[in-house]
Amino acid sequence: MVLPYQAVLAAAAQSWVRSAAAALTSTNATTNSTGTVQDYSLGDFRVSVNKSAPSFEVLTSGGAEVWKTPSDRPFITVSTGQANITDSSGNFEIDATLLSAPCTSPVLTSTTQAASNQISLSGHFEDTAAHCQSYVWTLSLAPSDSSPSGVVAFNASISASSNSTDQPLNVNTHIALASPSDEAFYGLGAQPSLGNLRGRLIPVWSREGGVGRGTDLVSNYLNGNPSVAGTFAGGSALTAYTAVGTWVSSLGRLWVLSGSAFAVVDLASQKPARTLKDTAAAAVAGENQDGDLSATAGATIEVVYEGPTVEGFVGKVEKGNPLLEAVGALTSITGRQPRLPDWVHDGAILGIQGGQEKVEGIVKAAKNASLPLVAVWLQDWSGTRLQSGAFNISLSRLWWNWEADQELYPTWSDWVPHLWDTYGVRTMSYVNTFLANVSSKSTGYTRSFYDEAKAGGRFVLNATTGDDTPWTVTSGPGIDAGLLDISNETTVQWFKDLFKEQYYSVPISGAMQDFGEYLAVDDSVSISSGNVDPRVFHNAYPGEWARLLREATEEVGRANDTVGFHRSASTWSAPYTNLFWVGDQNIDATREDGMRSSVSATLHVGFSGWGHSHSDVGGYTNTLSPVYNITRTAALLGRWGELGAFSGAAFRTHEGNIPSVNAQTYTNSTTLAYHAYNSRLFRSLKDYRKALMEEYQEKGWPLQRHPVVYSNNGTVASAVVDEVFWFGEALLIAPVYNVTDQKLSVQLPEVELNSVGAQVDSGVRFKHLWTGALYKPGKAVVLDAPWGKPGVFVRWPLADGEQSLLQGLFDFATKENGTKLVA
């Protein structure tokens, strides 16, 4: 039986890898032999193999390095044991110290080649340990006519030797390659708070992002008090929603890991993967989050993949802008996000809770305040439940039963079209991977989808009970639910039908498509009647969740007019996610988990292949505790709105998880005026944003770009984490993170390249949007930054066509330059 996630992993890209493994019976085809070094032609590549070392290198036709054996370790090794991965309410702790007994002495015994397009190296290990002598290894390389230029597919496998009856199921496959000291790395999904990833060990594992992610007070409090929100709820510098095994480098190299098993990517950290311990008791610190670790990094990239086979792609682009072309090649393998509907560009999506009367009142107020409002996003459409919190202030949570709440939205089916007909405002809602038992829902219900799913065997099951008891997910005190088992195609089809019926029976315009990270991997869970390993499916779950919902939307003919936004992702899920959202941030401006982190997450996920992303304007996570309170001020909301106008493919607010303690867009006339201004600012960029989105469709280039894209050798650019970012090639954005300040200090990055890789003339300048002043790249400047005027610079002079695309922004700046805002 082919399972849904296997279908994703068996996309066209996978055939390149499989073809390499299938060619191992061919004869040798050795050319240009000099001693123990043999040169092979591999399509447009040249492969040199040194049998005695053993080592090899893969070069492009132009002589650029694709894969070279490192000097400090072999290119293939194997270890035993598994990382200990434990779950508490989606907060996974990872302890890789159980990886042990590495076999590090491979011997190359043969090199085989099929025609000129497939090469296989194979051998055994000569370590003295008995278990090492029972393993043999194979590394296959195969370019393909359908692959991007400069990309090689690889398959590295460990198997039992002919004299062993044991199959090495409980092993980890290690592959390594050399990395020049000036190579910077970006990607691996959304990596909040981090800049250049060189020098880091990054686990590829989808989990809750954490609250604070290393911010001392809140993270330490939550990590030290598991009863509040689960063990490790505070997270660390490495906790991320995404399990995306793709990354690129400043030298134009790219990598894709095809499988969904747990992996650790060592980006020249000089720390063995088995030293990784990311737990509440030993949370990985930010490690100099103000800069990077490249100064102390090593010279080797190593991938440690759980299982006897790791496969994927490695490549090197030789033409154009190195980072942009690398991302383009990467996305031609993994796929690109579908287009967003045009209406998204026309204004704000307001997140509101509270029912029909409250929502309609806010819609009227927004219209009266000249706020361009395109949609309301109503996550509480299915009902609100309160979760106990500190100081007797309850958190606002949802009833996960996918029908309109009878008290909050009693005439849902008529009221949704009424909002459109009367105000021209669309309605968006909410769905997630859970179903809650609604037997205690005080406002009543028509159907209990929990009961229906339980009766139909649609849930992940509790493997310890010996019956069909659903495995229970806990999302904080008092909120328990069953998790959909979407490794089972029957469940996928059942939920597709439910989704189409419950959502698209009214003219809905999309939804937050939440979660995807919660599947546990210990002996307590069973999926697909025990036929699928949860440990392998865990990272595939987000992609399957996105695929299910996208296909359902396509089947009802609404895919081109609706938005489905996710915070979780798998390597192959971009084609099913037309909008990514960078997850839950604290309602503050911190680098670790606040407004600043939304920028770094956006940049990394863009390098990973997701060109359309955005954040909750104003943040989401409130914390009320005996040691630390996080609530939203009007200043934070306003400054985050300024940022969101440039950093998001859509412009959407969130009330937060404790709305009553937060400044909201609709709190008073001043907050409404500020958000109306920011919404008009977002709308003014419509033509420019749409052009960048078309560029993404054609080339795979993200909308938001790290400064290193245009300054590969610049020391200022390479040190950036979140201070500035490019929006396309024409705009450089410097957000105001000290939200009440009216001055902004900006270190302008160097500009060396353009988007096609050509050297930039030394006469390029940054033109300040609000004053027209010109500044030289590489200089530090101090600017006035009153409310509504973040640091926005136009790369000057503009390229052909950019003037007309940016005319809306220029007209806005002229018209609104005198607008006075209050926060």
C-alpha positions in Angstrom: 0.0 0.0 0.0 1.3 3.4 -0.9 0.7 5.8 1.9 0.0 9.6 1.3 3.3 10.8 2.6 5.1 8.2 0.6 3.5 9.6 -2.5 5.0 13.0 -1.6 8.4 11.5 -1.1 8.1 9.6 -4.4 7.6 12.8 -6.4 9.5 13.2 -9.7 12.6 14.3 -7.8 12.9 11.0 -6.1 13.2 9.1 -9.3 16.7 10.7 -9.8 17.9 9.1 -6.6 16.3 5.8 -7.2 17.9 5.5 -10.7 21.3 5.7 -9.2 20.7 2.8 -6.8 19.4 0.7 -9.6 22.5 0.9 -11.7 25.0 -0.9 -9.4 25.4 -3.9 -11.6 27.1 -2.1 -14.5 30.7 -2.4 -15.4 33.6 0.0 -14.6 34.2 2.8 -16.9 37.5 4.3 -15.8 39.2 7.2 -17.6 42.2 9.4 -17.0 43.6 7.0 -14.3 46.7 8.3 -12.5 47.8 5.9 -9.7 45.0 5.5 -7.2 43.1 8.5 -8.6 40.5 7.8 -11.2 38.5 10.5 -13.1 34.9 9.8 -14.3 32.6 11.7 -16.5 29.1 12.1 -14.8 26.9 13.9 -17.3 28.1 17.5 -17.1 30.2 16.7 -14.0 33.6 15.3 -13.3 34.1 12.9 -10.4 37.6 12.2 -9.2 38.0 9.1 -6.9 41.0 8.3 -4.7 40.6 4.7 -3.8 43.4 4.6 -1.2 42.2 7.6 0.8 39.3 6.9 0.3 38.0 10.2 -1.0 36.3 11.8 -3.9 35.2 15.1 -5.3 32.5 16.2 -7.7 33.1 19.2 -9.9 30.9 21.0 -12.3 31.9 21.4 -16.0 33.2 24.8 -15.0 35.4 23.3 -12.2 33.2 24.5 -9.3 33.1 22.3 -6.2 29.9 20.4 -5.6 31.0 17.8 -3.1 34.5 17.2 -1.8 35.5 14.8 0.9 36.5 16.7 4.0 40.0 16.5 5.4 39.0 15.8 9.0 36.6 12.9 8.6 35.5 10.3 6.0 32.6 11.1 3.6 30.5 8.2 5.0 30.2 6.7 8.4 27.6 4.9 10.5 26.5 5.0 14.1 24.1 3.0 16.2 21.5 4.0 18.7 18.7 6.6 18.4 18.2 10.1 19.7 15.8 10.1 22.6 12.8 12.3 21.4 10.1 12.8 24.0 6.9 14.8 23.7 4.9 17.0 26.1 2.0 18.9 24.5 4.0 19.2 21.2 7.1 20.4 23.0 9.7 17.8 22.0 12.9 17.4 23.8 15.8 15.9 21.8 18.7 14.1 23.3 21.1 12.8 20.7 23.8 11.7 23.2 22.5 8.2 22.8 24.1 8.0 19.3 27.1 5.8 19.8 29.6 3.3 18.4 30.5 5.2 15.2 32.3 3.3 12.4 34.7 5.8 10.9 37.1 3.7 8.8 35.4 3.1 5.5 37.3 1.2 2.8 36.5 1.7 -0.9 36.4 -1.6 -2.7 34.8 -0.8 -6.0 33.6 2.0 -8.2 30.9 1.2 -10.8 29.4 3.3 -13.5 26.3 3.0 -15.7 26.8 4.8 -19.0 27.9 8.4 -18.1 25.1 9.3 -15.8 25.4 7.1 -12.7 28.3 6.3 -10.5 28.4 4.1 -7.4 31.1 3.9 -4.8 30.9 0.9 -2.4 32.9 -0.7 0.4 33.0 -1.8 4.0 34.4 -0.6 7.3 37.7 -1.8 8.8 37.1 -0.6 12.3 38.0 -3.2 14.9 34.6 -3.2 16.5 32.7 -6.4 15.4 29.5 -4.5 14.6 31.4 -2.3 12.1 32.7 -5.3 10.2 29.1 -6.5 9.6 28.2 -3.3 7.6 28.8 -2.5 4.0 28.2 0.9 2.4 27.2 2.4 -1.0 27.2 5.9 -2.2 25.5 6.5 -5.6 25.5 9.7 -7.6 23.3 10.5 -10.5 22.5 13.7 -12.4 19.3 13.8 -14.5 18.1 15.5 -17.6 15.2 16.8 -15.6 17.3 18.1 -12.7 18.4 21.8 -12.4 21.8 22.5 -13.9 24.6 21.8 -11.4 22.6 19.4 -9.2 23.5 15.8 -8.4 21.2 13.3 -6.8 22.8 11.0 -4.1 21.9 7.9 -2.2 24.0 6.7 0.7 23.1 3.4 2.2 24.3 1.0 4.9 23.4 -2.6 4.7 24.4 -5.9 6.2 27.5 -7.6 4.8 27.1 -11.0 3.1 28.5 -12.8 6.2 25.9 -11.2 8.5 22.3 -12.2 9.1 21.6 -9.0 11.0 19.9 -6.1 9.2 21.2 -2.7 10.4 17.8 -1.2 11.1 18.9 0.7 14.1 21.7 2.8 12.5 22.3 6.3 11.5 23.9 7.2 8.2 26.4 10.0 8.2 27.6 11.8 5.1 30.1 14.6 5.1 31.6 17.2 2.7 34.1 20.0 2.9 33.0 23.6 3.3 35.3 26.6 2.6 35.6 28.9 5.6 33.8 31.8 3.9 30.7 29.8 3.1 27.5 31.1 5.0 24.4 29.0 5.3 20.7 29.9 5.3 17.5 27.9 5.3 16.4 24.7 7.1 12.9 26.0 7.4 11.9 28.8 9.6 14.8 29.4 12.1 13.8 32.3 14.3 16.5 34.5 15.9 19.4 33.1 13.9 21.4 34.7 11.1 24.2 32.8 9.3 23.8 29.2 10.4 27.5 28.3 10.0 28.8 26.8 13.1 25.5 25.3 14.3 24.0 21.9 14.8 20.4 22.1 13.6 17.9 19.3 14.3 15.4 18.6 11.5 12.3 18.0 13.7 8.9 19.7 13.7 7.8 20.8 17.2 6.3 23.7 19.1 8.4 26.8 18.6 8.6 27.5 22.3 7.7 30.6 24.3 10.7 32.9 24.6 13.1 30.5 22.9 15.9 31.4 25.2 14.7 34.8 26.6 15.9 34.3 30.2 12.9 35.1 32.3 10.0 33.7 30.4 11.8 30.6 28.9 13.4 29.7 32.2 10.1 30.1 34.0 8.2 27.8 31.5 11.0 25.3 31.1 11.2 25.1 34.9 7.5 24.7 35.5 6.2 22.0 33.2 2.7 22.0 34.7 2.1 25.4 33.2 2.2 24.5 29.5 4.1 21.2 29.2 7.7 20.2 29.5 10.1 22.5 27.5 7.3 25.0 26.7 9.9 27.7 26.8 11.8 26.2 24.0 15.4 27.1 22.9 17.3 28.7 20.1 16.7 25.5 18.1 13.0 24.8 18.6 11.1 25.3 15.3 7.7 24.4 13.8 9.3 23.3 10.5 11.0 20.1 9.5 12.5 21.2 6.3 15.7 19.6 5.1 16.7 22.2 2.5 19.4 24.9 2.7 21.6 27.1 0.5 25.0 28.8 0.8 26.5 32.1 -0.1 28.7 30.2 -2.5 25.7 29.1 -4.5 25.5 25.6 -3.2 22.2 23.9 -2.3 21.1 20.8 -0.4 17.9 18.8 -0.2 17.3 15.8 2.1 14.5 13.7 0.6 13.4 11.6 3.6 11.3 12.5 6.6 13.2 10.8 9.4 15.0 12.7 12.2 18.2 14.3 11.1 20.9 16.6 12.5 22.6 19.0 10.1 26.0 20.0 11.2 27.0 23.2 9.5 30.7 23.1 10.4 30.0 23.2 14.2 33.0 21.1 15.1 30.6 19.4 17.6 29.6 15.8 16.9 25.9 15.3 16.4 25.8 13.1 19.5 26.6 16.2 21.6 23.2 17.7 20.7 21.0 17.9 23.8 18.0 20.2 23.5 15.9 19.7 26.5 14.3 21.7 29.3 17.2 20.8 31.6 19.8 21.6 29.0 18.2 24.0 26.5 20.5 25.1 23.7 21.3 28.7 24.3 21.3 31.3 21.6 25.1 31.2 21.4 25.8 34.7 20.5 22.6 35.5 18.8 23.7 39.1 18.2 26.2 37.8 15.7 27.1 34.3 14.4 29.4 31.4 15.1 31.3 31.4 11.9 34.5 32.7 13.4 34.9 29.5 15.5 33.4 27.1 12.9 35.1 24.2 11.3 35.4 23.2 7.7 33.0 20.3 7.4 29.3 19.8 6.8 27.9 16.6 8.1 24.4 15.2 7.8 23.4 12.5 10.4 20.2 10.8 9.2 18.3 8.3 11.2 18.1 5.1 9.2 20.2 3.0 6.9 19.6 5.2 3.8 19.9 8.9 3.3 19.1 10.4 -0.1 18.7 13.8 -1.6 20.4 16.4 -3.8 23.5 18.5 -3.7 24.3 21.2 -6.2 26.3 24.3 -7.2 25.1 27.1 -9.4 27.7 28.9 -11.5 25.7 31.7 -13.1 23.8 34.6 -11.7 23.3 35.7 -8.1 24.6 32.8 -6.0 21.9 32.7 -3.3 19.0 33.5 -5.5 19.9 31.0 -8.2 20.6 28.4 -5.5 17.1 28.9 -4.1 15.7 28.8 -7.6 17.4 25.4 -8.3 16.2 24.1 -4.9 12.6 25.0 -5.5 12.7 23.4 -9.0 13.2 20.2 -7.0 10.9 20.6 -4.0 8.2 22.7 -5.7 6.9 26.3 -5.2 3.9 27.7 -3.4 0.7 28.2 -5.4 -0.2 31.8 -6.3 -2.1 33.9 -3.8 -5.4 35.5 -4.9 -5.3 39.1 -6.0 -7.6 40.3 -3.2 -4.9 39.7 -0.6 -2.9 42.7 -1.9 -5.8 45.2 -1.4 -5.6 45.7 2.4 -5.9 44.2 5.8 -7.1 41.0 7.2 -8.3 41.7 10.8 -8.2 38.9 13.3 -11.3 39.3 15.6 -13.0 37.2 18.2 -16.3 37.7 19.9 -19.2 36.9 17.6 -21.2 38.4 14.8 -22.3 41.7 16.5 -18.8 42.6 17.6 -17.2 41.7 14.3 -19.7 43.7 12.3 -19.2 46.7 14.5 -15.5 46.6 14.0 -16.0 46.2 10.2 -18.1 49.4 10.2 -15.5 51.3 12.3 -12.7 50.2 10.0 -14.5 51.3 7.0 -15.2 54.7 8.6 -11.5 55.1 9.5 -10.5 54.6 5.8 -8.9 51.2 6.6 -8.8 49.1 3.4 -10.3 45.9 4.8 -10.3 42.8 2.6 -11.3 40.1 5.1 -12.0 39.3 8.7 -10.3 36.2 10.2 -12.5 34.6 12.8 -10.6 31.8 14.5 -13.4 31.5 17.1 -16.1 30.6 14.5 -16.4 27.2 16.1 -16.6 28.5 19.7 -14.4 29.8 22.5 -13.3 27.9 25.6 -11.5 29.6 28.4 -8.3 28.2 29.9 -7.3 29.1 33.4 -4.4 31.5 33.7 -2.4 33.6 36.1 -4.1 36.4 38.2 -7.5 34.8 37.4 -7.3 36.0 33.8 -8.3 33.3 31.4 -6.7 32.5 28.0 -8.9 32.5 25.0 -8.8 29.0 23.4 -11.0 27.3 20.8 -13.5 24.4 20.5 -12.0 22.1 18.0 -15.2 20.9 16.5 -15.6 22.2 12.9 -19.0 23.8 12.9 -20.2 27.3 13.6 -20.8 28.1 17.2 -24.5 28.5 18.0 -24.0 31.4 20.4 -21.2 33.4 18.7 -22.2 32.9 15.1 -25.9 31.8 15.2 -26.6 32.7 11.5 -23.2 31.8 10.1 -24.4 30.6 6.7 -26.4 33.8 6.0 -24.0 36.2 7.8 -20.8 35.3 5.9 -22.4 36.3 2.5 -23.9 39.3 4.3 -20.5 40.7 5.2 -19.5 40.4 1.6 -22.7 41.8 0.1 -22.9 44.7 2.5 -19.3 45.7 3.1 -17.2 43.9 0.5 -15.4 42.0 3.3 -14.5 38.4 3.0 -14.5 35.9 5.9 -11.7 33.5 6.9 -11.9 30.9 9.6 -9.8 28.2 11.3 -9.1 24.5 11.2 -6.5 22.2 12.8 -5.4 18.6 13.1 -7.4 17.9 16.2 -11.0 17.1 17.2 -12.2 17.8 20.7 -14.8 16.0 22.7 -17.6 18.5 22.8 -19.8 16.7 25.3 -19.2 19.5 27.8 -19.6 22.5 25.4 -21.9 24.8 27.1 -23.1 26.5 23.9 -24.2 23.3 22.4 -23.3 21.5 19.1 -25.0 19.9 16.2 -22.5 17.1 15.5 -19.7 15.8 17.5 -16.9 15.1 15.0 -14.8 13.6 17.8 -17.4 10.9 18.3 -17.7 10.3 14.6 -13.9 10.1 14.2 -13.6 7.8 17.2 -16.2 5.5 15.9 -14.6 5.4 12.4 -11.1 4.8 13.6 -9.8 8.1 12.4 -7.6 9.0 15.3 -4.0 8.2 16.2 -4.5 5.4 18.7 -3.1 4.8 22.2 -0.9 1.7 21.7 -0.7 0.9 25.4 -4.4 0.2 25.9 -4.8 -2.7 23.6 -8.0 -1.4 22.2 -9.1 1.5 19.9 -8.7 4.2 22.5 -7.6 7.5 20.9 -4.2 8.8 21.9 -4.9 12.1 23.7 -3.2 15.4 22.9 -3.1 17.9 25.7 -2.8 21.6 24.8 -2.5 23.2 28.2 -4.7 22.6 31.2 -8.2 21.3 30.4 -7.8 21.0 26.7 -7.6 17.5 25.4 -8.3 16.1 21.9 -7.7 13.4 19.5 -5.2 13.7 16.7 -6.2 12.8 13.1 -4.3 9.8 11.7 -3.6 11.2 8.3 -1.0 8.4 7.5 -4.2 6.5 6.6 -5.7 7.4 3.3 -9.2 6.5 4.6 -8.9 9.2 7.2 -7.6 11.7 4.6 -10.6 11.1 2.4 -13.0 11.3 5.4 -11.6 14.6 6.6 -11.5 16.0 3.1 -15.2 15.4 2.8 -15.8 16.9 6.3 -13.7 20.0 5.4 -15.5 20.6 2.1 -18.9 20.3 3.7 -18.3 22.3 6.9 -16.2 25.1 5.4 -17.2 25.5 1.8 -20.9 25.3 2.2 -20.6 29.0 2.8 -18.4 31.4 0.7 -15.4 31.2 2.9 -12.1 32.7 1.7 -9.6 30.5 3.5 -8.4 29.6 7.0 -5.5 29.3 9.4 -4.6 25.6 8.9 -3.0 25.2 12.3 -0.6 22.7 13.9 0.9 19.6 12.3 3.7 19.1 14.9 2.1 17.0 17.6 2.5 13.3 16.6 4.4 11.6 19.4 7.0 9.0 18.4 7.2 6.7 21.5 5.6 3.4 22.1 2.3 5.1 23.2 1.1 5.8 19.7 -0.1 3.7 16.8 -0.9 4.9 13.3 -2.2 3.0 10.3 -2.8 0.0 12.5 0.8 -0.2 13.3 1.9 -0.3 9.7 3.5 3.1 9.6 6.4 4.1 11.9 5.4 7.4 13.8 9.0 8.2 14.1 9.3 8.4 10.3 5.9 9.9 9.7 6.2 12.7 12.3 8.2 15.1 10.0 6.0 14.1 7.1 2.8 15.0 9.0 2.9 18.8 8.2 3.2 18.1 4.5 0.4 15.6 4.5 -1.8 18.1 6.4 -1.1 20.8 3.8 -1.7 18.4 0.9 -5.1 17.2 2.4 -6.5 20.7 2.7 -5.1 22.0 -0.6 -6.5 19.1 -2.5 -9.9 19.5 -0.8 -9.9 23.2 -1.8 -9.0 22.3 -5.4 -11.8 19.7 -5.5 -14.4 22.3 -4.7 -13.0 24.7 -7.2 -11.9 27.4 -4.7 -8.1 27.1 -4.8 -7.5 30.2 -6.8 -9.6 32.5 -4.6 -8.8 31.3 -1.1 -5.8 31.5 1.3 -4.6 28.6 3.5 -1.8 29.5 5.9 0.3 27.1 7.8 3.1 27.4 10.4 4.4 23.8 10.1 6.1 22.5 7.0 7.9 19.5 5.6 10.5 19.5 2.9 8.0 18.8 0.2 4.9 20.8 1.4 5.4 24.1 -0.4 3.3 23.2 -3.4 0.3 22.7 -1.0 0.7 25.9 1.0 0.0 29.2 -0.8 0.8 31.2 2.4 3.2 30.4 5.2 2.9 32.0 8.6 6.0 32.2 10.8 4.3 30.9 13.9 3.5 32.2 17.3 5.7 35.1 18.5 5.7 36.7 21.9 3.9 40.0 22.1 7.2 41.9 22.4 10.1 42.9 20.1 12.7 40.5 21.3 15.1 38.8 18.9 14.6 35.4 20.4 10.8 35.1 20.0 9.2 38.5 19.4 8.8 40.9 16.5 12.5 40.6 15.5 12.2 36.8 15.3 9.5 37.1 12.6 12.1 38.7 10.3 14.8 36.0 10.7 12.2 33.2 10.4 10.9 34.9 7.2 14.4 35.1 5.7 15.3 31.5 6.5 12.1 30.0 5.3 12.4 32.1 2.1 15.9 30.5 1.5 14.2 27.1 2.1 11.8 27.7 -0.8 8.7 29.4 0.8 8.4 32.7 -1.0 5.0 33.8 0.5 5.1 34.2 4.2 3.8 36.6 6.9 3.5 37.0 10.7 0.7 37.8 13.1 0.9 41.6 13.2 1.2 42.4 16.9 2.3 38.9 17.9 0.3 36.1 19.6 1.7 34.9 22.9 0.8 36.7 26.0 2.5 35.5 29.3 1.1 36.4 32.7 3.1 34.8 35.4 4.6 35.6 38.9 7.9 36.5 37.3 7.1 38.0 33.9 4.2 39.6 32.1 4.0 40.1 28.3 1.2 42.2 27.0 0.7 44.3 23.9 1.1 48.1 23.8 -0.2 50.4 21.1 3.4 51.2 20.2 4.3 47.6 19.5 1.1 47.0 17.5 1.8 50.1 15.4 5.5 49.3 14.8 4.7 45.7 14.0 2.2 46.9 11.4 4.8 49.1 9.8 7.1 46.0 9.5 4.3 43.8 8.3 3.6 46.1 5.4 7.0 45.1 3.9 7.7 41.7 5.5 4.4 39.9 4.6 2.8 38.5 1.6 -0.5 39.2 3.4 -1.3 41.7 6.2 -3.1 40.0 9.1 -3.5 40.7 12.7 -4.1 38.5 15.7 -5.7 39.5 19.0 -3.4 37.3 21.0 -4.2 34.5 23.4 -5.4 36.9 26.1 -7.1 39.6 24.0 -8.3 41.6 27.0 -4.8 42.6 28.1 -3.7 43.7 24.6 -4.0 46.9 22.6 -6.1 46.0 19.5 -6.5 47.7 16.2 -10.0 48.6 17.3 -9.2 49.6 20.9 -9.7 53.3 20.2 -9.6 55.9 17.4 -5.8 56.2 17.6 -5.0 52.5 17.3 -7.5 52.2 14.5 -6.0 55.2 12.7 -2.5 53.8 13.0 -3.6 50.4 11.6 -5.5 52.1 8.8 -2.3 53.9 7.8 -0.3 50.7 7.9 -2.9 48.9 5.9 -2.8 51.6 3.2 1.0 51.4 3.3 0.7 47.6 2.6 -1.8 48.2 -0.2 0.5 50.8 -1.8 3.0 48.1 -2.5 0.5 45.9 -4.5 2.1 46.2 -7.9 5.6 45.7 -6.6 4.6 42.8 -4.5 2.7 41.1 -7.3 5.7 41.4 -9.6 7.9 39.8 -7.0 5.4 37.0 -6.6 5.5 36.4 -10.3 9.3 36.3 -10.1 9.0 33.7 -7.4 6.7 31.6 -9.6 9.2 31.8 -12.5 12.5 31.7 -10.6 11.8 30.6 -7.0 13.3 33.8 -5.5 11.8 34.8 -2.2 10.2 38.2 -1.6 12.2 39.1 1.5 16.0 38.6 1.2 18.9 38.7 3.6 21.5 41.5 2.8 24.1 38.8 2.0 22.2 38.2 -1.3 23.5 41.5 -2.6 26.8 41.6 -0.7 28.3 38.1 -0.8 31.7 39.3 0.6 30.4 42.2 2.8 31.2 42.0 6.4 28.3 44.2 7.4 25.8 42.2 5.4 27.0 38.8 6.6 26.6 39.8 10.2 22.9 40.7 9.9 20.3 38.7 11.7 17.2 40.8 11.5 18.4 44.5 11.6 17.7 45.1 7.9 16.3 43.1 5.0 15.7 43.5 1.4 12.2 43.5 0.0 12.9 42.4 -3.6 15.9 44.2 -5.0 14.6 47.8 -4.8 13.8 48.3 -1.2 15.9 47.9 2.0 13.8 47.9 5.2 15.1 48.8 8.7 12.3 48.2 11.2 12.0 50.2 14.4 12.4 47.5 17.1 12.8 49.9 20.0 9.2 50.6 19.5 8.8 53.9 21.3 11.9 55.5 19.9 11.5 58.3 17.3 15.0 57.9 16.0 16.6 55.0 14.2 20.2 54.0 13.9 20.9 51.9 10.8 24.1 50.2 9.6 23.5 50.2 5.9 24.9 47.0 4.2 27.3 47.0 1.3 25.8 46.4 -2.2 28.0 44.4 -4.5 25.7 42.3 -6.8 22.3 42.6 -8.3 19.7 39.9 -8.7 21.3 38.5 -11.9 24.7 38.4 -10.3 26.3 41.4 -12.1 28.6 43.7 -10.2 26.9 46.9 -9.0 28.3 50.2 -10.0 30.0 52.1 -7.2 27.6 54.9 -7.6 24.6 53.0 -6.1 23.0 54.8 -3.2 20.2 54.3 -0.7 17.4 56.9 -1.0 15.5 57.4 2.1 11.8 57.1 1.3 10.5 59.8 3.6 13.1 62.6 3.0 14.7 61.7 -0.3 18.2 61.9 1.3 20.9 59.7 -0.3 23.2 57.5 1.7 26.2 55.5 0.7 26.1 51.7 1.2 28.2 50.4 4.1 27.7 53.6 6.2 26.0 54.0 9.6 23.2 56.6 9.7 20.8 58.0 12.3 17.3 59.0 11.0 14.1 60.5 12.3 11.6 57.6 12.6 8.3 59.0 13.9 5.2 56.8 14.1 4.5 55.3 10.7 7.9 55.9 9.2 10.2 53.0 9.6 13.5 52.9 7.9 12.6 52.4 4.2 15.3 52.9 1.6 15.1 52.7 -2.2 18.1 51.4 -4.0 19.0 54.3 -6.3 19.0 54.6 -9.2 16.1 52.2 -9.9 16.3 49.5 -12.6 14.1 49.6 -15.6 10.4 49.1 -14.7 10.8 49.5 -11.0 9.6 53.1 -11.0 6.2 52.1 -12.2 5.9 49.1 -9.8 6.8 51.4 -6.9 4.7 54.3 -7.9 2.0 53.4 -5.4 4.5 53.5 -2.6 5.9 56.8 -3.8 2.4 58.3 -4.0 1.6 57.1 -0.5 4.8 58.7 0.9 3.9 62.0 -0.8 0.2 61.9 0.3 0.7 60.6 3.8 4.0 62.3 4.7 2.1 64.8 6.9 -0.1 62.2 8.6 0.2 62.4 12.4 -0.1 59.1 14.3 -0.3 58.4 18.0 0.8 55.3 19.9 
